Amino acid sequence: MTPIERFKNLVKLDRKDIYQIFLYAIFGGIISLSLPLGIQSIINFIQAGQVSTSWIVLVIVVIIGVTLGGVLKIMQYRITENLQQKIFVRASFEFAYRFPRIKQGEFHDEYPPELANRFFDTLNIQKGVSKLLLDLSTALLQILFGILLLSLYHSFFIFFGVLLIGLLLLIYKLNFQKGLETSLKESKYKYKVAHWLQEIARNHISFKNHKMFLFSLEKNDYLVNEYLSHRESHFRILKKQFVQLVGFKILLTAGLLIIGGVLVLNQQMNIGQFVAAEIVILSIVAAVEKLFSGLELYYDVLTSLEKLGTIVDKEVEILTVDNAMYKLDQTTPMVIETKDLSHTYYGAESATLKNINIKITPKDKVLIKGENGAGKTTLLRLLARIIEPTSGSIYLNDTNYKKYALEEFRSQIGVITLNETSFEGSILENITGNNPEITMDKIIDVLDKVRLTEVVKNLPNGLDTHLFPEGKQINSSVIQKVVLARCIIQNPKILFLEDPVDKMDDTSAKEIIDYLTSSKTDWTLVVISKNPYWEQKCNTVFTINNGKLQ
């Protein structure tokens, strides 16, 4: 989708509000059209030396016209404020909805937290669209109504107006594409600089080392230079437009003044009409300036829409299947089987997994072993439907798992990936997600099972203790227990766990492993770990070597 198409789609969403803005702009234009005529009549009265009721009425009419113009402008501001709020709300929910639903393969060469920074482009769109609608609608109508008014004085003004509009379109066409390209490149490096600063902040301890510190500055210098280079390229386009604007204003002002002067000398216009025409000419010149200053803003809006498009365009998962053969609920047993399951990551030359055939039955406790890079994580994520296989099949209860709604499947499982951590919020929010169906008795039971009871008791605010992103202010083993509690509190049928206890002390780890693998638990367990105690407790062990099942 091109930036222009994105802008059209944005405008379509709020077309009723935009119609109102243009309607008020038209009324404002009509009022502004009547003002020069009123001023012309007032001047004619003054030239005639007459102070009459008509003169007073005309003055009042002009004042009322100015007041109405101001009221209409205020109404436009109210509508554009509503538009800004709608844009912000839609963008925030778009991001909040899409990030959990975007297919994992879409992130193959991107860092999701860095992509989330694109949300700040919403602010550019808010301000930009608002200003464009106000200024451009006013400017375009000022030019149109101005030329129409001038045409009342002489038909030659019509020809001159058409010529000027043609020149405006030509200037726009000559500069637009290049201006948009340079704006996109400038924005690209702006985000690269922001992301590198984010990386420095995330690894600030490492960058305390003098050599690493110098490296951080060198890389920042390179990225900033690239940004400045592309920004300078964009500025050259803007400067070129400004030069063309100056030439256009000279042509416009000179042409209209000369035409008006000739018409006065030939007695085809009187002095009052000439003064009124001068007012119209000045308003047209001001409108042209608004149009050209709006072009830079237009580039910024299109660039921001393109940046948001990096999220919006990513393919999302299909959560429901209209023709699902079966439904999953709490009573449905879940048997998982694979046949010749293989997976190759995007851009990889060889498959990570090759022809895997396994079967997992209810209440199985399965350990997946293997060296680093053997394909353990890939297998677990395929079974958990985080990623999709390149070839082969996965069956759920002897049916291709795609026949089951993904949303229903995920509601019956619990997953912990390798880098899973806490989010910003209280311990209670991190564990329950404020689910009203989870009782306090259930919370207390789960805290005891994952050995969190004493930790929570010793915290001044207990479960209301606020956790920062990644749980920076608290022990990593505690964070791992919080994540595990979040995983099991929903009573999942299957647990898919990657190294769920590797940061805990041996005693806590063994106690939790005993609990997770106990025959008293109803869930099926699939776990990846190098902890040898898992092998003692699991009834099934799969060993992966170079992508193949041993």
C-alpha positions in Angstrom: 0.0 0.0 0.0 1.4 3.4 -1.0 1.5 6.3 1.5 -1.1 8.1 -0.6 -3.5 5.2 -0.3 -2.8 5.1 3.5 -3.8 8.8 3.7 -7.0 8.1 1.7 -7.9 5.3 4.0 -7.3 7.5 7.0 -9.5 10.3 5.5 -12.3 7.8 4.7 -12.6 6.7 8.3 -13.7 10.2 9.4 -15.1 11.5 6.2 -18.3 12.9 7.9 -16.2 15.1 10.2 -14.0 16.1 7.3 -17.1 17.0 5.2 -18.1 19.3 8.1 -14.7 21.0 8.2 -15.0 21.7 4.4 -18.6 22.8 4.8 -17.6 25.4 7.5 -14.6 26.3 5.2 -17.0 27.0 2.3 -19.3 29.2 4.6 -16.1 31.0 5.7 -15.1 31.4 2.1 -18.4 32.9 1.2 -18.2 35.3 4.1 -14.6 36.2 3.1 -15.9 36.7 -0.4 -18.5 39.2 0.8 -16.0 41.2 2.9 -14.1 42.8 0.0 -17.4 43.7 -1.6 -18.5 45.4 1.6 -15.2 47.3 1.9 -15.5 48.3 -1.7 -19.0 49.8 -1.1 -17.8 51.6 2.1 -14.9 53.2 0.2 -17.3 54.3 -2.5 -19.5 55.9 0.1 -16.5 57.7 1.7 -15.3 58.9 -1.8 -18.7 60.4 -2.4 -18.5 62.1 1.0 -21.7 60.5 2.2 -22.2 59.3 5.8 -25.6 57.6 5.6 -27.5 54.7 7.2 -26.3 52.5 4.4 -22.7 53.2 5.3 -23.3 52.3 8.9 -25.2 49.1 7.9 -22.3 48.1 5.7 -19.8 48.6 8.5 -22.0 46.5 10.8 -22.3 43.8 8.1 -18.5 43.6 7.7 -18.0 43.3 11.5 -20.7 40.5 11.6 -18.9 38.8 8.8 -15.6 38.9 10.6 -17.3 37.5 13.7 -19.0 34.7 11.9 -15.7 33.8 10.2 -14.2 33.5 13.7 -17.1 31.3 15.0 -16.8 29.0 12.0 -13.0 28.7 12.6 -13.7 27.7 16.3 -16.1 25.0 15.2 -13.5 23.7 12.8 -11.0 23.5 15.7 -13.5 21.5 17.7 -13.9 19.0 15.0 -10.2 18.6 14.3 -9.6 18.1 18.1 -12.1 15.2 17.9 -10.2 13.8 14.9 -6.9 13.9 16.8 -8.4 12.0 19.7 -9.9 9.4 17.4 -6.6 8.9 15.6 -4.8 8.4 18.9 -7.3 5.9 20.2 -7.5 3.9 17.0 -3.7 3.7 16.7 -3.2 2.6 20.4 -5.8 -0.1 20.1 -4.4 -1.1 16.7 -1.0 -1.7 18.2 -2.3 -3.3 21.4 -4.4 -5.7 19.2 -1.8 -6.5 16.6 1.4 -7.2 18.5 0.1 -10.3 20.3 -1.6 -11.5 17.1 1.1 -10.8 14.5 2.5 -14.1 13.1 5.9 -14.9 14.7 7.5 -15.2 11.3 6.8 -11.6 10.6 9.4 -10.6 13.3 12.2 -12.7 11.7 14.5 -9.7 11.2 12.9 -7.1 13.5 12.8 -6.3 17.2 9.2 -5.9 18.4 10.0 -3.3 21.2 11.8 -1.2 18.6 8.8 -1.5 16.2 6.5 -0.3 19.1 8.4 3.1 18.9 6.5 3.7 15.6 3.5 4.6 17.8 5.1 8.0 18.4 4.4 8.8 14.7 0.7 8.9 15.7 1.5 12.3 17.3 2.8 13.6 13.9 -0.4 12.3 12.2 -2.6 13.9 14.8 -1.1 17.4 14.5 -0.4 17.1 10.8 -3.9 15.9 9.7 -5.5 18.6 11.8 -3.4 21.4 10.4 -3.7 20.1 6.9 -7.5 20.0 7.0 -7.7 23.5 8.5 -5.1 25.2 6.5 -5.5 23.5 3.2 -9.2 23.6 3.1 -9.1 27.4 3.9 -6.3 28.0 1.5 -7.8 26.2 -1.5 -11.2 27.9 -1.0 -9.5 31.3 -0.6 -7.8 30.8 -3.9 -10.9 29.5 -5.6 -13.3 32.2 -4.2 -10.6 34.9 -4.7 -10.3 34.1 -8.4 -14.1 33.9 -8.7 -14.4 37.4 -7.1 -11.8 38.9 -9.3 -13.6 37.4 -12.3 -16.5 39.6 -11.4 -14.4 42.7 -12.1 -13.1 41.3 -15.5 -13.2 38.0 -17.4 -9.4 38.1 -17.9 -8.9 37.3 -14.2 -10.5 33.9 -15.0 -7.8 33.0 -17.5 -5.0 34.3 -15.1 -6.5 32.2 -12.3 -6.5 29.0 -14.4 -2.9 29.6 -15.3 -1.9 30.0 -11.7 -3.7 26.8 -10.6 -1.9 25.0 -13.4 1.5 26.3 -12.2 0.6 25.2 -8.6 -0.1 21.7 -9.8 3.1 21.6 -11.9 5.2 22.6 -8.9 3.5 19.9 -6.7 4.0 17.2 -9.4 7.7 18.1 -9.9 8.6 17.9 -6.2 6.3 15.5 -4.5 7.8 12.0 -5.2 11.3 13.1 -4.5 10.2 14.9 -1.4 8.4 11.9 -0.1 11.4 9.6 -0.8 13.8 11.8 1.1 11.4 12.2 4.0 11.1 8.4 4.3 14.9 8.0 4.3 15.3 10.7 6.9 12.6 9.0 9.1 14.3 5.6 8.8 17.6 6.9 10.3 15.7 8.9 12.9 14.4 5.6 14.2 17.8 3.9 13.9 19.3 6.6 16.1 16.4 6.2 18.6 16.8 2.4 18.6 20.6 2.7 19.2 20.0 5.0 22.2 17.5 2.4 23.4 20.2 -0.3 23.1 22.7 1.9 25.0 20.1 2.4 27.8 19.3 -1.3 27.9 23.0 -2.3 28.2 24.2 0.7 30.1 26.3 -1.4 32.5 28.3 -2.8 29.5 28.8 0.6 28.0 30.5 1.9 31.2 33.6 0.2 29.9 35.7 2.9 28.2 36.2 1.0 24.9 32.6 0.0 24.7 31.7 3.6 25.6 33.8 4.9 22.6 32.2 2.3 20.4 28.7 3.5 21.4 29.6 7.1 20.5 31.2 6.0 17.2 28.1 4.1 16.1 25.9 6.9 17.2 28.0 9.3 15.2 27.6 7.2 12.1 23.9 6.9 12.5 23.5 10.6 13.2 25.6 11.5 10.1 23.4 9.3 8.0 20.3 11.0 9.4 21.7 14.5 8.8 22.7 13.5 5.2 19.1 12.4 4.4 17.6 15.3 6.2 19.8 17.7 4.2 18.5 15.9 1.0 15.0 16.5 2.1 15.7 20.1 3.0 17.1 20.7 -0.6 13.7 19.6 -1.9 11.9 21.9 0.5 14.3 24.8 -0.4 13.6 24.2 -4.1 9.9 24.4 -3.4 10.4 27.6 -1.5 12.3 29.2 -4.3 9.5 28.2 -6.7 7.1 29.7 -4.2 8.9 33.0 -4.2 8.9 33.1 -8.0 5.2 32.1 -8.0 4.3 34.9 -5.6 6.2 37.4 -7.7 4.4 36.3 -10.8 1.0 36.3 -9.0 1.4 39.7 -7.4 2.9 41.4 -10.4 0.4 39.9 -12.8 -2.7 40.8 -10.7 -1.4 44.3 -9.9 -0.6 45.0 -13.5 -3.9 43.7 -14.7 -5.8 45.7 -12.0 -3.8 48.8 -12.8 -4.5 48.6 -16.5 -8.2 48.0 -15.9 -8.3 51.2 -13.6 -6.5 53.3 -16.2 -8.9 52.1 -18.9 -11.7 53.0 -16.5 -13.0 49.4 -16.5 -12.6 49.4 -12.7 -13.0 52.1 -10.1 -10.7 52.8 -7.1 -13.0 51.0 -4.7 -13.0 47.9 -6.9 -9.2 48.2 -7.2 -8.7 48.3 -3.4 -11.1 45.4 -3.0 -9.1 43.5 -5.6 -5.9 44.2 -3.7 -7.4 42.7 -0.6 -8.4 39.6 -2.6 -4.9 39.4 -4.1 -3.2 39.6 -0.7 -5.5 36.8 0.5 -4.7 34.6 -2.5 -0.9 35.2 -1.9 -1.4 34.2 1.8 -3.3 31.1 0.7 -0.6 30.1 -1.7 2.0 30.4 1.1 -0.2 28.1 3.3 -0.3 25.6 0.5 3.4 25.4 0.2 4.1 25.4 3.9 1.5 22.5 4.1 3.5 20.4 1.7 6.3 19.8 4.3 3.6 18.8 6.8 2.0 16.6 4.1 5.4 14.7 3.7 5.6 14.3 7.4 2.1 12.8 7.6 2.6 10.4 4.7 6.0 9.3 6.2 4.3 8.7 9.6 1.5 6.7 8.0 4.2 4.6 6.2 5.9 4.0 9.6 2.7 2.8 11.2 2.2 0.6 8.2 5.2 -1.4 9.2 3.0 -2.8 12.0 -0.4 -2.6 10.3 0.8 -4.5 7.2 2.1 -7.5 9.1 0.1 -10.6 8.7 -2.0 -11.5 11.8 -3.0 -14.9 13.0 -6.5 -16.3 12.1 -7.9 -17.0 15.6 -11.2 -18.6 14.6 -12.1 -21.2 12.0 -15.7 -20.9 10.7 -15.7 -24.5 9.5 -13.9 -25.9 12.6 -14.7 -29.6 12.8 -14.5 -29.8 16.6 -14.6 -27.4 19.5 -12.2 -27.5 22.4 -13.4 -27.1 26.0 -12.4 -28.2 29.4 -13.6 -31.7 28.9 -11.9 -32.4 25.6 -8.8 -34.6 25.9 -5.9 -33.4 23.8 -3.6 -35.8 22.0 -0.8 -34.2 19.9 0.9 -36.1 17.1 3.3 -35.0 14.4 4.0 -36.6 11.0 7.2 -35.7 9.1 7.2 -32.3 10.8 9.9 -30.0 9.3 10.6 -26.3 9.7 13.0 -23.9 7.9 13.4 -20.3 9.1 13.1 -17.4 6.7 16.4 -16.9 4.9 18.0 -20.1 6.3 19.8 -22.5 3.9 18.9 -25.7 5.7 16.0 -26.9 7.8 16.1 -26.5 11.6 13.8 -29.5 12.1 13.6 -32.5 9.7 10.8 -35.2 9.6 9.9 -35.3 13.3 7.3 -37.9 14.3 6.2 -37.9 17.9 3.0 -38.5 19.9 2.0 -36.9 23.2 -1.0 -38.2 25.1 -2.9 -36.6 28.0 -1.0 -36.3 31.3 2.3 -37.2 29.6 5.3 -35.4 31.1 7.7 -34.9 28.2 11.3 -33.6 28.3 12.9 -32.4 25.0 16.7 -32.6 25.2 19.5 -31.6 22.9 22.4 -29.4 22.3 22.1 -25.6 21.7 20.8 -25.0 18.2 19.5 -28.6 17.8 15.9 -27.5 17.2 14.3 -28.0 20.7 12.8 -24.5 20.9 11.5 -24.8 17.3 9.8 -28.1 18.1 8.1 -26.7 21.2 7.0 -23.6 19.5 5.5 -25.6 16.6 3.6 -27.8 19.1 2.3 -24.7 20.9 1.3 -23.1 17.5 3.5 -20.1 18.0 5.0 -20.8 14.6 3.8 -22.8 11.6 5.6 -25.8 10.1 7.2 -25.5 6.7 6.1 -29.0 5.8 4.6 -32.0 7.5 1.5 -32.1 9.7 0.5 -31.7 13.3 -2.6 -33.6 14.5 -4.8 -32.8 17.5 -7.0 -35.7 18.4 -6.4 -37.3 15.0 -7.5 -34.2 13.2 -5.2 -31.6 11.5 -4.8 -29.0 14.2 -5.7 -26.2 11.8 -9.3 -27.5 12.0 -9.4 -26.2 15.5 -9.8 -22.5 16.3 -6.4 -21.1 17.4 -8.1 -19.0 20.1 -9.8 -22.1 21.7 -6.5 -24.0 21.5 -4.6 -21.2 23.3 -7.2 -20.9 26.0 -6.4 -24.5 26.9 -2.6 -24.3 27.1 0.1 -22.4 29.0 3.3 -21.3 27.4 6.6 -19.9 28.8 9.2 -18.9 26.2 12.8 -18.4 26.9 12.7 -14.6 27.4 9.3 -14.4 29.0 9.3 -11.9 31.9 7.0 -9.6 33.9 5.4 -6.6 32.5 4.9 -3.2 34.2 2.2 -3.6 36.8 1.5 -5.2 40.2 2.4 -8.8 41.0 -1.3 -9.5 41.1 -1.9 -8.1 37.6 1.1 -10.0 36.3 -0.3 -13.3 37.6 -4.0 -12.9 37.0 -4.4 -10.2 34.4 -7.2 -8.9 36.6 -9.3 -12.0 35.6 -12.4 -11.7 37.9 -13.0 -15.5 37.7 -9.7 -16.2 39.6 -10.5 -16.4 43.3 -8.1 -15.4 46.1 -8.0 -19.1 47.3 -6.7 -20.1 43.8 -4.1 -17.3 43.9 -2.9 -18.4 47.4 -2.7 -22.0 46.2 -0.7 -21.2 43.1 1.7 -18.9 45.1 2.3 -21.8 47.4 2.9 -24.2 44.6 5.6 -22.0 42.9 7.2 -21.1 46.3 6.2 -17.4 46.2 4.2 -17.2 49.4 7.0 -16.2 51.7 8.4 -13.7 49.1 5.0 -11.9 48.8 4.6 -11.9 52.6 7.9 -10.1 53.0 7.0 -7.4 50.5 5.5 -4.2 52.1 2.7 -4.1 49.5 2.3 -7.8 49.0 0.5 -8.7 45.8 0.1 -5.0 45.1 3.9 -4.6 44.8 4.6 -2.7 41.6 7.0 -4.5 39.1 8.9 -2.5 36.6 9.5 -3.8 33.0 11.4 -7.1 33.1 11.2 -6.9 36.9 14.4 -5.0 37.2 14.1 -4.1 40.8 13.4 -7.7 42.0 15.3 -11.0 42.0 15.3 -12.9 38.6 14.2 -16.1 40.3 11.2 -14.4 41.7 10.2 -13.0 38.3 10.5 -16.6 36.9 8.1 -17.8 39.6 5.7 -15.0 38.8 5.7 -15.9 35.1 5.2 -19.6 36.1 2.3 -18.7 38.3 0.7 -16.7 35.4 1.1 -19.8 33.2 -0.5 -22.4 35.5 -3.2 -20.3 37.3 -5.6 -20.8 34.3 -5.6 -24.6 34.8 -4.2 -25.3 31.3 -4.4 -28.8 29.8 -0.9 -28.6 28.3 2.1 -26.7 29.5 4.8 -25.8 27.0 7.8 -24.6 29.0 11.3 -23.4 28.0 13.8 -23.5 31.0 11.1 -22.6 33.5 13.3 -23.0 36.6 16.8 -22.3 35.4 17.2 -19.1 37.5 16.1 -20.7 40.8 18.1 -22.3 43.5 18.3 -26.1 43.4 15.9 -26.6 46.3 13.1 -24.4 44.9 13.7 -25.8 41.4 13.3 -29.4 42.5 10.2 -28.7 44.5 8.6 -27.0 41.6 9.7 -29.7 39.2 8.1 -32.3 41.6 4.9 -30.3 41.5 4.8 -29.8 37.7 5.5 -33.5 37.0 3.3 -34.9 39.7 0.8 -37.6 38.7 -1.8 -35.7 40.7 -1.7 -32.8 38.1 -4.1 -33.1 35.2 -2.0 -31.3 32.6 0.3 -32.6 29.9 3.8 -31.2 30.2 6.3 -30.5 27.5 9.5 -28.9 28.7 12.9 -27.9 27.4 15.7 -27.9 30.0 19.2 -29.1 30.7 18.5 -29.6 34.4 19.1 -33.4 34.9 16.3 -33.6 37.5 13.7 -33.2 34.8 14.8 -36.5 33.2 14.2 -38.3 36.4 10.7 -37.0 36.7 9.4 -37.1 33.1 8.0 -40.3 31.7 9.1 -39.5 28.1 12.3 -38.0 26.8 12.8 -36.8 23.2 16.4 -36.0 22.1 16.9 -33.7 19.2 20.2 -33.7 17.4 20.9 -31.5 14.3 17.1 -31.1 13.8 16.4 -34.9 13.9 14.7 -37.0 16.5 17.1 -39.5 18.1 
